[in-house]
Amino acid sequence: MFIGILLLVLGLLLLLREMGLIHGDIWDYIWPIALIALGASMIFNDRRK
Protein backbone atom coordinates (compact mmCIF):
# COMPACT_ATOMS: atom_id res chain seq x y z
CA MET A 1 0.00 0.00 0.00
CA PHE A 2 2.85 2.38 0.81
CA ILE A 3 4.40 1.91 -2.63
CA GLY A 4 1.06 2.57 -4.31
CA ILE A 5 0.64 5.86 -2.47
CA LEU A 6 4.22 6.83 -3.26
CA LEU A 7 3.70 6.12 -6.97
CA LEU A 8 0.47 8.11 -6.94
CA VAL A 9 2.19 11.13 -5.40
CA LEU A 10 5.13 10.82 -7.78
CA GLY A 11 2.81 10.72 -10.78
CA LEU A 12 0.86 13.71 -9.50
CA LEU A 13 4.03 15.74 -8.98
CA LEU A 14 5.32 14.88 -12.44
CA LEU A 15 1.99 15.85 -13.98
CA LEU A 16 1.95 19.18 -12.15
CA ARG A 17 5.50 19.85 -13.30
CA GLU A 18 4.61 19.12 -16.92
CA MET A 19 1.63 21.48 -16.63
CA GLY A 20 3.96 24.22 -15.39
CA LEU A 21 2.43 24.47 -11.91
CA ILE A 22 5.58 23.29 -10.11
CA HIS A 23 8.95 24.82 -10.88
CA GLY A 24 12.34 23.46 -9.98
CA ASP A 25 13.68 19.99 -9.41
CA ILE A 26 11.05 17.32 -8.75
CA TRP A 27 13.26 15.64 -6.12
CA ASP A 28 12.96 18.75 -3.95
CA TYR A 29 9.28 17.85 -3.55
CA ILE A 30 9.52 14.06 -3.40
CA TRP A 31 11.85 13.36 -0.49
CA PRO A 32 9.88 15.32 2.16
CA ILE A 33 6.64 13.71 0.99
CA ALA A 34 8.28 10.28 1.09
CA LEU A 35 9.45 10.87 4.67
CA ILE A 36 5.99 12.01 5.75
CA ALA A 37 4.37 9.02 4.07
CA LEU A 38 6.85 6.62 5.66
CA GLY A 39 6.23 8.08 9.11
CA ALA A 40 2.45 7.94 8.65
CA SER A 41 2.74 4.34 7.46
CA MET A 42 4.70 3.40 10.58
CA ILE A 43 2.15 5.08 12.85
CA PHE A 44 -0.85 3.41 11.21
CA ASN A 45 0.82 -0.01 11.11
CA ASP A 46 1.64 0.30 14.81
CA ARG A 47 -2.00 1.13 15.65
CA ARG A 48 -3.31 -1.93 13.79
CA LYS A 49 -1.31 -4.29 16.01
Secondary structure, 3 states (H helix, E strand, C coil): CHHHHHHHHHHHHHHHHHCCCCCCCCHHHHHHHHHHHHHHHHHHHHHHC
